[in-house]
Amino acid sequence: MNRVKANGIEIAYDTFGDAGGRALLLIMGLGTQMISWDEEFCEALAATGHYVVRFDNRDTGLSTHLHEAGSPDIAAALGGDVSGAPYRLADMADDVAGLAAALGLDGVHVLGVSMGGMIAQEFAIRHPGRTLSLTSIMSTPSPEAGPPTERALGMLLTPSAPDRESVVRRALESWKVLGSPGFPMDQERLARVAGESFDRSFDPPGFGRQFAAILASGDRTAALRELTVPALVIHGEADPLVQLSGGVATADAIPGAKLLTFPGMGHDLPRALWPKIVDAVTELTTRAAAL
């Protein structure tokens, strides 16, 4: 495990592959730590010529937690009052830029899932000179595009119990609502990652601060229309948390973006789809590197 100072915080990260490969930064979703990027998935990307960097966003894992900011009022933010949000997705995108600079990476390919896809979009908007390609997975350009089903939102907002066993149980219950109905649940892996995440860091207010950042960051559609970066949008056709229309809206907004959808895929990355996702990302980054 490594740490660097970037954008006024410390970011924990690790890497896979040759440092001379195509630099690919993996950006995780809401309240989710970098260990949710499965090592086997990262190694598959590294095997296709990428220098893979996975890291903990602010307020997750072993990166800086903004404890002094407290817990934002999520009910108020959902109602439109985002004054309690201590930061925005733009700040998190600047964290990514700071990490890239600290690692000596002038140009990077960014890949994000869910909130991480939103951060990747912000990165491309704010740092076009550093962005070689953009991959946005199970994400959206605004909170209004691809809104969650009532059941999915309820699961997202259910408070987490402060003990390891309950956190693991909650992860398994969440998959039944948010996961991929067309693919089997890897129960052992889900339980292991949930337990390891609890052991590394358990910070429900940090989850709230990230959620508030999403709600406070508005609509990126107009800014995405100005991008000239090669882009790939991947989405599950059975995603209940960010419904398919969110992915369609993302692809429609980015000039020339390719949209790749998978039947039976929910709000996760089923192992059976890893080869297709790796192939699609590799095609994008290889093409972008040749420009």
N, C-alpha and C positions, 0 to 999 in steps of 0.2 A: 504494500500500500504506500502511495506517495501523496504528498501534499505540496501545493504551491499557493502563494499569495496572488490574488487576482481581483481587481475591481473592489478592493477594500475588504475582502473576506479571504478565508482559506478554503481551498477546494481539494477534496480527496479524489484520487483517480488511480487507475492502473491501465496498462496497455497490453496489446496483443500484436504480434507480427513485427516485421522489419521496419525500423524508423524511417527507412528510405521509401517505403510504400506510399500509396495514396492515403493521405491522412483523413480518417473518417471518425468524427466525433458523434458518439451515441448519447442522446439526451432522453432521460427517463421522464415518466409521467407523474401525475399528482401524488405526492406523499410516498413515492416509490424510490427505493434505493438502487444504486448502480448494480448490486448483485442480482437484481431481477433481469439484467442482461445475462443470459445463460452463457457460461464460459464456452460451451460447445458452439453456440451461435457466433460468439465473437471470434473463435478460432476458425470457423468456416469462412467468415468474412476476411480474416487475415490470410487464409490460404488462397484467396483470389487476388492478392496483391495489395490489400489494405493495411495501413497502420492504424489499428483500432484503439480509440481512447474512450473508455467509459468512466463516468464520474458521478459523484453525488451532487445534485443541485443544492443550493443554499436551503437550509431548513430541513435537510434530510441526511441520514447516514452520518458520515464522519466529517462532512463539510461544516462550515460555520452555521450555527443556529442563532437566529435573532431573537433570543429569549426576551430581551428587554422590550421588544415590540408588543409582547403580550398576545392575547387571543382576539382577533377581529370579530365583529358582530356579523356572522354569516347570514343570518336572517335579514338584517338590514341591507347587506350587499346584494342578496337575491332580490330585494325590493327596489334596488337602484341606488341606495346610499352606499357608495364605495369609499367614503372619506376615511374609514378605518383601515383601509388596505395600506400596509407599511411600505410596499413596493409594487412594481408592475412587472409584467413579463419582459418588458424592455430591459429592466435591470438584470433579469436572469439571462437574457441574451448577451448583455455586456459581460456577465460572468463568464460565459462561454468564450467570448472574444478575448477576455483576459487570460483564460486558461490556454487558449491557442497561442497567444503571444508569449506566455511564460514558457511554453514548450518549444518555442522557436518555429512555430508553424505559420507561415505567411498566408497560405491558402489552404482551406479545408473543405471537405465534404461534410455536410451536417445531416444527421438522420435522427428524427425525434418521433416518439410515440405519444399520443394523447396530448397532455399538456406539453410534453417534450416536442411534439410536432408544432405546437403554437410557438414555443421558444425558438425552434429552428426557423420558422417563418419570420419571426422578429429578427433573428440573426441575419437572415438574407436581406431583409429590408434595411436594417441599420448598418450592416457591414458588407455591402456588396463587393467591395474590393477583396475581402477575405473569403468570399463564398464561391466555391468551385461548382458545387451542386447541392440541391436541396431534396431530401426525401421526407415527406410528411405522411405518417402512418396513423390511422384511426383518430384523425384530428379534424380541425375546423378553423375557418378564418374568423369566426365570431361566436359568442355564446348563443346567438339566435339561430345559427345554421346547424342542423343536425341535433336538436335538443334531446336530452335524455328522456326515456320513457319514465313514467311516474314511479314504477317499481325500481328502475335503475337509480334514479335520483334518491329515492328513499334509502336504498342500500348505501349509497355514497355518503349520505348525511347521518347515518346511524352512528352514534358515538362508539368509540372503541374502548373495550374494557382493558384496564391497566395491568394485565398479567399475561404471561407468555402463552399459556394454554388457550385462553380466550381469543388472543390475537390469531393464533393458528386456526382455531375453529372458525373465526370470522372470515379468514382468507378462503377457506374451503366453501363456506356459505356464499361468499361474494361471487366465486366462480360460477356457481349454479345460476346466478342472476346475470352476471356480466360476461361470462366466458363464452366459448364457441360451442353452440349446440351441435354442430356438425363434426366435431372432433372429440376424442376421449379426453377426460380430465387426467392430467398427470398429478394425481393426488400426492404422491410421495414428494415430488419436486415442489409443489405448492406449499406443502407443510414445512419442508426444509427451509425454503427461502423466507417464509413468514417468520419462522423461529429465529433464523440467523439475523433477519432485519430487526427483530425485537432486541436481540442481544447487542447489535451494533448501536442502535439508537431508537428510542421510543419517545416521540414528541408530537402528540396530537395537536397542540397549538401551532406547530410548524406546518402541519397539514392545512390548518385553517388559514394561515398566512398565505400559503401558496394558492389555495382556492380563492381567496380574496383577490389575489393578483390576477387570476384569470378573469374574474368578474369585473375588475377595474380597468382592464386593458382594451376594452372596446372591440371595434371591427377593423380587421386588417385588409379587407377586400380591396379597397382603393389602392393601398400601398402595394399589395401583391400584384396588381395589374401592371405595375411599373417595373417588375422584375425582368431581367434578361437571362437569369441563371437557368441551366438545365434542371428540370424538376420532375420528380416522380411522386405520385400520390397513391398510397395503398390503403384499402379500407375493407372491412368485413361487411358482407351484405346482411349479417344478422347482429350487428353491433347495437346494443340497446342504450349504451351510455353516450356515445357520439354516433348518432344514426347516420346511415349511408349518405344522406343529403349533405352532411357536413363535409365528407370527402369530395363529393361531386362539386360543392361550392368552392372548395379549395382548388381543385383542378381547373374549374372554369375560370377562376380568378387569375391563375398564373399562366401567362402566354406560353403555349407550346408544351404544357405539362402533360405527362402521360398518366392516365388513371388506370389502376389495376385493382380489381375487386375480386373477392373470394366468397363463393357461397358457403354458408355454414360457419364462417368466421365471425366471432363476436369481438369483445374488447380485450383481446389478448393475442399472443403470437403462438398459435399451435405448432408444435414440433414438426408435424407433417408438412407444414407450409414453409419451413425454414429454407429448404433448397430453392424453392421458387422465389422467395423473397431475396435470398442471397444472389441468385442469378440476376434478378431485376435490378438490384442495387449495383451490382458489378457492371452490368451493361451501362447504367447511367454514369457511374464514376469514370469508367473507361472512355466513354464517349466525351464526357466533359473534359477529361485530362487531355484529349486530343485537340481540343479547340484552341 
